[in-house]
Amino acid sequence: MEIPVYFFTGFLESGKTKFIQEMMTDDRFNEGENTLLLVFEEGEEEYKPQFFASPNVHIEYVEDIEDINDEVLEVIVKKHSIQRVIVEYNGMYEVSKFFDIMPSKWVLAQALMIADSNTFFNFNANMRQLTFDKMQCSEAVIFNRFDDSKDKMEFHKTVRAAGRKIDILYEYTDGHVEPDRIPDPLPYDINADIVEIKDEDYAEFYRDICEEGAKYDGKILSFKGIVAVDDSLPKNTAVLGRHIMTCCEADIFYGAFVCEYRQVIDLKKRDWVKITAKVKFRKHDVYEGVGPVFEAISIEKCEKPQQELATF
């Protein structure tokens, strides 16, 4: 039987415990299931199980994530006949550490990041990689302790660097919650006859086509990229893209696509080219499944851009 996992992450004193406490006192979320509350950090706020809507909650405190593994967790599940899991995660751990030890029958049902709007930008400035890691894994980011003196656009832009599909919620000091309604227009015209992707927009384009590829199928696009070739690829095929930095130098990766071309052209590794191509989503060995294949209309060698690294 699969066990749903509700995963709450954020930094110390961000309000995770308060959020989960309120959730557990709500009858709508608590129908008597045997619940494991797995707590990876203890702040000033403490749980008050006597106020939970159901008494069927087993709280397990974890001092160090290195002390547990999937076998330990499975023993706890079996001992207490656990039917669902709620995780209050330590903000100083990368999210992948937990997912690596999560038992195979545990299924992520929801992941949320809770953030104190008063301290969020300090954490983001000093621990950008950890902040980005938490936003990227979350369905929603909830900024609590919010008030009208704060600029929503700054919060919005920071979250959008991690993903366009992440919901953003603002919980005000008086208790009411507002969803983020700031529109996210693309920096290029996706309905143009030829969609021109500027150098400074490549990272945004790469993320969007990966998240919402269907709207690009059949479109003609033009952009600059750096070539990667391999002897295992057919002679009329190359991989073309840009190096992208998501949050810091440690997270730089080559965001690229398969490109096919009919004309004979001598492309070498690390050549910079400008390509105009029609995008078709279909199977390809490079993707080990379906992905965007750029069927070239033209490819021309070009000078590398002033800023080689694409950023958000």
Secondary structure, 3 states (H helix, E strand, C coil): CCEEEEEEECCCCCCHHHHHHHHHCCCCCCCCCCEEEEECCCCCCCCCHHHCCCCCEEEEECCCHHHCCHHHHHHHHHHHCCCEEEEECCCCCCHHHHHHHCCCCEEEEEEEEEEECCCHHHHHHHCHHHHHHHHHHCCEEEEEEECCCCCHHHHHHHHHCCCCCCEEEEEECCCCEEECCCCCCCCCCCCCCCEECCHHHHHHHHHHHHHCHHHHCCCEEEEEEEEECCCCCCCCEEEEEEEEECCCHHHEEEEEEEEECCCCCCCCCCCEEEEEEEEEEEEECCCCEEEEEEEEEEEEECCCCCCCCEEC
